[in-house]
Amino acid sequence: MTRIKVLFLTSGLGVGGAERMLQKLIMASRQLEPNEIDFIVVSLRSKELVGIQLESNGISVEYLGLNSGIIKFFQGLSKLITIYRRDIDLVQSWMYHADFLASLFKMLFPRKPLIWGLRNSTLSLKGSSYSSIIIRTALVPLSYLIPSLIVSCSKNAISQHIAIGFNKSLFEHIPNGIEKNQYLNQFHKNIARKKVIQAKLGVDMLVGMVGRFDAQKNFEGFFEVAGMIAREDPSVGFILQGTNIAENKVLVDLARNNGIEAKCLLLDFSDDVRDLYQCLDAHLLTSLFGEGFPNVIIESVACGVKNFVFDVGDNDSIAPDEMVTVCDSSFDMAHKVNQFLREGPSNNLCRERFNHFIINNYSITYVFDRYLRSYRRVLNAE
């Protein structure tokens, strides 16, 4: 079968759920035999961590540096024109800014089919930059003229984008996924590390959240919930891990203000958080906007950890309530977590069931196959 040459144009390659999903897709393609896609990855921004990791795995990555001043901006556009002139079968854009720029380039290179990638869910003004709001507005009419397909990881995002005028007929839902081999049977708790953390914090149980330091994650809400949990059960400790989390003064102050500073551990970003998940008795996601299909939910559930979340994006449909419980408020979340911990966190049989559910429903191999079929369908329609 003929290999497809895909230009993957992304808004950035920093550490985030959308960027990690891009990385997983590309690495999944490399692991299949035969390898049916050649990817050229192009970031609108300068060099960032996910891009460096892709390069270390032999993936061709170009950086346009459009965020580095006016001279770099025009040099980057010139570089992108050169890239477009290569032998490329299809363009997959990733996130609003890349979707918009790829649409402009579609006018210059009309014979190269374009698939948009929408990665966010809530269209909240609070959670969007001015440029994102402007670009999202511009994409509405362009959705009827430019892309061949619009792929979103979130059913909720599809509904919300259709509601503001996006072309309903072009949407396709493809969820996020995890690397099966990395998570297969990863539900056994990391007992040794957990005991070290418990001893350090002077607690018996651990509740945590993985996520970068960003307003979208609602850290004020996390510490409000954590404070209520600790007041009812002083034997519970808390862990946060992610980019710009360790030694973060804002988070230290929030922990102190909610009375849990001595029971809270702030850890920096790690490429592999499976060890942390396996230490947790429960994982929280306190985001109130912006989430589409949070990777942390399927990753933590695959490690056998029960999740408590708010009703954002696809949180309510990713897994059964036994695995992911949607909460109405901070008080409701704290109450449900305390009730869960009192009844006894998931046993090995439950954790094994959690693990197998995620492996069977969200394998990155299955997700990649969905993208590949979409690419071939678009190319065959041209």
C-alpha positions as CSV (number, residue, x, y, z in Angstrom):
1,M,0.0,0.0,0.0
2,T,1.3,3.5,-0.9
3,R,2.8,5.4,2.0
4,I,1.2,8.8,2.8
5,K,3.3,11.9,3.3
6,V,1.7,14.0,5.9
7,L,2.7,17.5,7.0
8,F,1.7,17.8,10.7
9,L,1.4,21.6,11.4
10,T,1.0,22.3,15.1
11,S,0.6,25.5,17.1
12,G,3.4,24.4,19.4
13,L,5.4,21.5,20.8
14,G,5.5,22.4,24.5
15,V,4.3,20.1,27.3
16,G,0.5,19.8,27.1
17,G,-2.2,17.3,26.4
18,A,-2.6,18.2,22.8
19,E,1.1,18.2,22.1
20,R,1.5,14.8,23.9
21,M,-1.3,13.3,21.8
22,L,0.5,14.5,18.7
23,Q,3.6,12.8,19.9
24,K,1.8,9.6,20.7
25,L,0.2,9.4,17.2
26,I,3.5,9.9,15.5
27,M,5.3,7.4,17.6
28,A,2.5,4.9,17.1
29,S,2.9,5.2,13.4
30,R,6.6,4.3,13.7
31,Q,5.8,1.1,15.6
32,L,3.4,-0.4,13.1
33,E,4.5,-2.7,10.3
34,P,4.3,-1.7,7.6
35,N,4.8,2.0,8.5
36,E,2.2,3.6,6.2
37,I,2.9,7.3,7.0
38,D,5.9,9.6,6.6
39,F,5.4,12.6,8.9
40,I,7.0,16.0,8.6
41,V,6.2,17.9,11.9
42,V,6.2,21.7,11.8
43,S,5.7,23.9,14.8
44,L,4.7,27.5,14.5
45,R,6.8,28.3,17.6
46,S,10.5,27.9,18.5
47,K,12.1,24.7,19.8
48,E,10.2,23.1,22.7
49,L,10.5,19.9,24.8
50,V,8.0,17.6,22.8
51,G,9.7,18.6,19.6
52,I,13.1,17.8,21.0
53,Q,11.9,14.4,22.1
54,L,10.4,13.7,18.6
55,E,13.7,14.6,17.0
56,S,15.6,12.2,19.4
57,N,13.4,9.5,18.0
58,G,14.3,10.3,14.4
59,I,11.2,12.4,13.5
60,S,11.8,15.4,11.2
61,V,10.8,18.5,13.0
62,E,10.9,22.1,11.7
63,Y,10.4,25.2,13.9
64,L,9.1,28.4,12.3
65,G,9.7,30.7,15.3
66,L,6.6,32.9,14.5
67,N,6.6,33.9,18.2
68,S,10.2,35.3,18.0
69,G,9.8,38.7,16.5
70,I,8.7,40.3,13.2
71,I,11.9,39.3,11.2
72,K,11.6,35.6,12.4
73,F,7.9,35.7,11.7
74,F,8.4,36.5,8.0
75,Q,11.4,34.1,7.8
76,G,9.2,31.4,9.3
77,L,6.4,32.0,6.7
78,S,9.0,31.8,3.9
79,K,10.3,28.5,5.4
80,L,6.8,27.1,5.5
81,I,6.3,27.9,1.8
82,T,9.4,25.9,1.0
83,I,8.1,23.0,3.1
84,Y,4.7,23.1,1.4
85,R,6.5,22.8,-2.0
86,R,7.8,19.3,-1.0
87,D,6.1,16.1,-2.1
88,I,3.3,16.2,0.5
89,D,0.0,14.3,0.2
90,L,-2.0,15.8,3.0
91,V,-1.8,18.5,5.7
92,Q,-3.0,17.8,9.3
93,S,-3.2,21.0,11.4
94,W,-3.4,20.9,15.2
95,M,-5.0,23.5,17.3
96,Y,-6.6,26.9,16.3
97,H,-3.6,28.9,15.3
98,A,-2.2,26.1,13.1
99,D,-5.7,25.5,11.7
100,F,-5.9,29.1,10.6
101,L,-2.5,29.3,9.1
102,A,-3.0,26.0,7.3
103,S,-6.2,27.4,5.9
104,L,-4.4,30.5,4.5
105,F,-1.8,28.2,2.9
106,K,-4.5,26.0,1.5
107,M,-5.4,29.0,-0.7
108,L,-1.8,29.1,-1.9
109,F,-1.6,25.3,-2.3
110,P,-5.1,24.2,-3.2
111,R,-4.2,20.7,-4.3
112,K,-3.0,19.7,-0.8
113,P,-6.0,18.4,1.3
114,L,-6.3,19.8,4.8
115,I,-7.7,18.3,7.9
116,W,-8.2,20.5,10.9
117,G,-7.5,19.3,14.5
118,L,-9.6,20.9,17.2
119,R,-8.3,20.0,20.7
120,N,-10.2,22.2,23.2
121,S,-13.7,22.0,24.5
122,T,-15.1,24.8,26.5
123,L,-15.4,28.0,24.5
124,S,-15.0,30.2,27.6
125,L,-13.7,33.7,27.2
126,K,-12.0,33.3,30.5
127,G,-10.0,30.4,29.2
128,S,-9.1,31.8,25.8
129,S,-6.5,34.3,24.7
130,Y,-7.7,37.2,22.5
131,S,-5.9,35.8,19.5
132,S,-7.6,32.4,20.0
133,I,-11.0,34.1,20.2
134,I,-10.3,36.1,17.0
135,I,-9.0,33.1,15.1
136,R,-11.8,30.8,16.3
137,T,-14.3,33.4,15.0
138,A,-12.5,33.5,11.6
139,L,-12.5,29.7,11.4
140,V,-16.3,29.5,11.4
141,P,-16.8,30.7,7.8
142,L,-13.6,29.0,6.7
143,S,-14.9,25.7,7.9
144,Y,-17.4,25.7,4.9
145,L,-14.7,26.5,2.4
146,I,-11.3,25.1,3.4
147,P,-10.9,21.8,5.3
148,S,-11.8,18.4,4.0
149,L,-12.4,17.1,7.5
150,I,-12.4,18.4,11.1
151,V,-11.2,16.0,13.7
152,S,-11.8,16.5,17.4
153,C,-10.9,14.3,20.4
154,S,-14.0,15.6,22.3
155,K,-17.7,15.0,21.6
156,N,-18.5,18.0,23.8
157,A,-16.1,20.2,21.7
158,I,-17.9,19.1,18.5
159,S,-21.2,20.1,19.9
160,Q,-20.0,23.5,21.1
161,H,-18.2,24.3,17.9
162,I,-21.3,23.4,15.8
163,A,-23.4,25.6,18.1
164,I,-21.3,28.6,17.2
165,G,-21.5,27.9,13.5
166,F,-18.8,25.5,12.4
167,N,-19.6,23.2,9.5
168,K,-21.5,20.3,11.1
169,S,-21.0,17.9,8.2
170,L,-17.2,17.8,8.5
171,F,-16.7,16.7,12.1
172,E,-15.3,13.4,13.1
173,H,-14.7,12.3,16.7
174,I,-11.5,10.4,17.4
175,P,-10.6,10.1,21.2
176,N,-7.2,10.3,22.7
177,G,-5.3,7.2,23.5
178,I,-2.5,5.6,25.6
179,E,0.4,3.4,24.6
180,K,-0.9,-0.1,25.4
181,N,2.5,-1.6,26.2
182,Q,3.3,1.1,28.7
183,Y,0.1,0.7,30.7
184,L,-0.6,-3.0,30.3
185,N,-1.0,-4.4,33.9
186,Q,0.3,-1.1,35.4
187,F,-2.3,-1.2,38.2
188,H,-0.1,-2.5,41.0
189,K,0.7,0.2,43.5
190,N,4.2,1.5,43.9
191,I,4.2,0.4,47.5
192,A,7.8,1.5,48.3
193,R,7.5,5.0,47.0
194,K,4.0,5.4,48.5
195,K,5.3,4.5,51.9
196,V,8.1,7.1,51.6
197,I,5.7,9.8,50.7
198,Q,3.2,8.8,53.4
199,A,6.0,9.0,56.0
200,K,7.3,12.3,54.7
201,L,3.8,13.9,55.0
202,G,2.7,11.9,58.0
203,V,-0.5,10.6,56.3
204,D,-2.1,7.2,55.5
205,M,-3.8,8.0,52.1
206,L,-2.8,10.2,49.1
207,V,-4.9,12.3,46.8
208,G,-3.4,14.1,43.9
209,M,-3.6,15.8,40.5
210,V,-1.2,15.9,37.5
211,G,-1.2,19.0,35.4
212,R,0.9,22.0,34.4
213,F,0.6,25.3,36.3
214,D,-2.2,27.0,34.3
215,A,-5.4,28.8,35.1
216,Q,-7.4,26.1,33.3
217,K,-6.5,23.6,36.0
218,N,-8.3,25.6,38.7
219,F,-5.7,25.1,41.4
220,E,-7.8,27.3,43.7
221,G,-10.5,24.7,43.4
222,F,-8.1,21.9,44.0
223,F,-6.8,23.4,47.3
224,E,-10.4,24.2,48.3
225,V,-11.4,20.6,47.9
226,A,-8.2,19.4,49.5
227,G,-8.7,21.6,52.5
228,M,-12.3,20.2,53.0
229,I,-11.0,16.6,52.6
230,A,-8.3,17.1,55.2
231,R,-10.6,18.8,57.7
232,E,-12.8,15.8,57.7
233,D,-10.0,13.2,57.5
234,P,-6.5,14.4,58.7
235,S,-5.0,11.1,57.5
236,V,-5.1,12.3,53.9
237,G,-2.2,13.9,52.1
238,F,-1.9,15.6,48.7
239,I,0.4,15.6,45.7
240,L,0.6,17.9,42.7
241,Q,2.9,17.2,39.8
242,G,3.5,19.1,36.6
243,T,5.4,21.8,34.8
244,N,6.1,24.8,37.1
245,I,4.5,23.1,40.1
246,A,7.5,22.4,42.3
247,E,8.4,25.3,44.7
248,N,5.6,27.4,43.2
249,K,4.9,30.3,45.6
250,V,1.2,30.6,44.5
251,L,0.6,27.0,45.2
252,V,2.5,27.1,48.5
253,D,0.3,30.0,49.6
254,L,-2.9,28.2,48.5
255,A,-1.8,25.1,50.5
256,R,-1.1,27.3,53.6
257,N,-4.4,29.2,53.3
258,N,-6.3,25.9,53.2
259,G,-4.5,24.4,56.1
260,I,-2.6,21.6,54.3
261,E,0.9,23.0,53.7
262,A,2.5,20.3,55.8
263,K,0.5,17.6,54.1
264,C,1.1,18.7,50.5
265,L,3.9,17.7,48.1
266,L,4.6,19.8,45.0
267,L,6.6,17.9,42.3
268,D,8.1,19.0,39.0
269,F,7.1,17.7,35.6
270,S,8.0,14.1,34.8
271,D,8.0,12.3,31.5
272,D,6.6,9.2,33.1
273,V,4.0,9.8,35.8
274,R,2.9,6.1,36.1
275,D,4.9,5.7,39.4
276,L,3.0,8.7,40.9
277,Y,-0.4,7.5,39.8
278,Q,0.3,4.2,41.4
279,C,0.9,6.0,44.7
280,L,-2.5,7.7,44.7
281,D,-5.7,6.5,46.3
282,A,-7.7,9.0,44.2
283,H,-6.9,11.4,41.4
284,L,-8.7,14.8,41.0
285,L,-9.2,17.0,38.0
286,T,-10.6,20.3,39.1
287,S,-10.6,22.1,35.7
288,L,-13.7,24.1,35.1
289,F,-13.1,25.0,31.4
290,G,-11.0,24.3,28.4
291,E,-10.6,20.5,28.7
292,G,-11.6,18.4,25.7
293,F,-10.5,14.8,26.5
294,P,-8.0,14.9,29.4
295,N,-5.2,12.5,29.0
296,V,-4.6,12.4,32.7
297,I,-8.0,10.7,33.2
298,I,-7.2,7.7,31.0
299,E,-3.6,7.5,32.2
300,S,-4.6,7.5,35.9
301,V,-7.5,5.1,35.5
302,A,-5.2,2.8,33.5
303,C,-3.0,2.7,36.6
304,G,-6.1,1.7,38.7
305,V,-6.8,5.1,40.2
306,K,-10.4,6.3,40.7
307,N,-11.0,9.9,39.3
308,F,-13.1,12.7,40.6
309,V,-13.8,15.5,38.1
310,F,-16.1,18.4,37.2
311,D,-18.4,18.3,34.3
312,V,-16.1,19.7,31.6
313,G,-15.4,18.4,28.1
314,D,-15.9,14.6,27.8
315,N,-15.2,13.9,31.5
316,D,-18.7,12.5,32.0
317,S,-18.4,9.9,29.1
318,I,-14.8,8.7,29.2
319,A,-15.4,5.8,31.7
320,P,-18.1,4.4,33.9
321,D,-18.9,6.2,37.2
322,E,-17.1,3.5,39.1
323,M,-13.9,4.8,37.5
324,V,-14.7,8.5,36.9
325,T,-17.2,10.3,39.1
326,V,-18.4,13.7,38.0
327,C,-19.0,16.2,40.8
328,D,-21.2,19.3,41.0
329,S,-19.1,21.5,43.2
330,S,-16.0,21.6,45.4
331,F,-18.1,20.6,48.4
332,D,-19.6,17.7,46.4
333,M,-16.2,16.5,45.3
334,A,-14.7,16.7,48.8
335,H,-17.7,14.7,50.2
336,K,-17.5,12.0,47.5
337,V,-13.7,11.6,47.9
338,N,-14.0,11.3,51.7
339,Q,-16.8,8.8,51.3
340,F,-14.7,6.8,48.8
341,L,-11.7,6.8,51.1
342,R,-13.8,5.7,54.1
343,E,-15.2,2.8,52.2
344,G,-11.6,1.7,51.2
345,P,-9.8,2.7,48.0
346,S,-10.0,0.4,45.0
347,N,-8.6,-3.1,45.6
348,N,-6.4,-5.0,43.2
349,L,-9.4,-6.6,41.4
350,C,-11.0,-3.1,40.9
351,R,-7.7,-1.7,39.7
352,E,-7.2,-4.5,37.3
353,R,-10.7,-3.9,35.9
354,F,-9.9,-0.2,35.5
355,N,-6.7,-1.0,33.7
356,H,-8.3,-3.5,31.2
357,F,-11.1,-1.1,30.4
358,I,-8.8,1.7,29.4
359,I,-6.5,-0.7,27.4
360,N,-9.4,-2.1,25.6
361,N,-11.1,1.2,24.7
362,Y,-8.3,3.7,24.3
363,S,-5.3,2.0,22.8
364,I,-3.2,4.4,20.8
365,T,-3.0,1.8,18.0
366,Y,-6.7,1.9,17.6
367,V,-6.7,5.7,17.7
368,F,-3.9,5.9,15.1
369,D,-5.8,3.5,12.8
370,R,-8.8,5.9,13.0
371,Y,-6.6,8.8,11.8
372,L,-5.0,6.6,9.1
373,R,-8.5,5.6,7.7
374,S,-9.5,9.3,7.8
375,Y,-6.4,10.3,5.8
376,R,-7.0,7.6,3.2
377,R,-10.7,8.5,2.9
378,V,-9.9,12.2,2.3
379,L,-7.2,11.4,-0.2
380,N,-9.5,9.0,-2.1
381,A,-12.2,11.7,-2.2
382,E,-9.8,14.2,-3.9
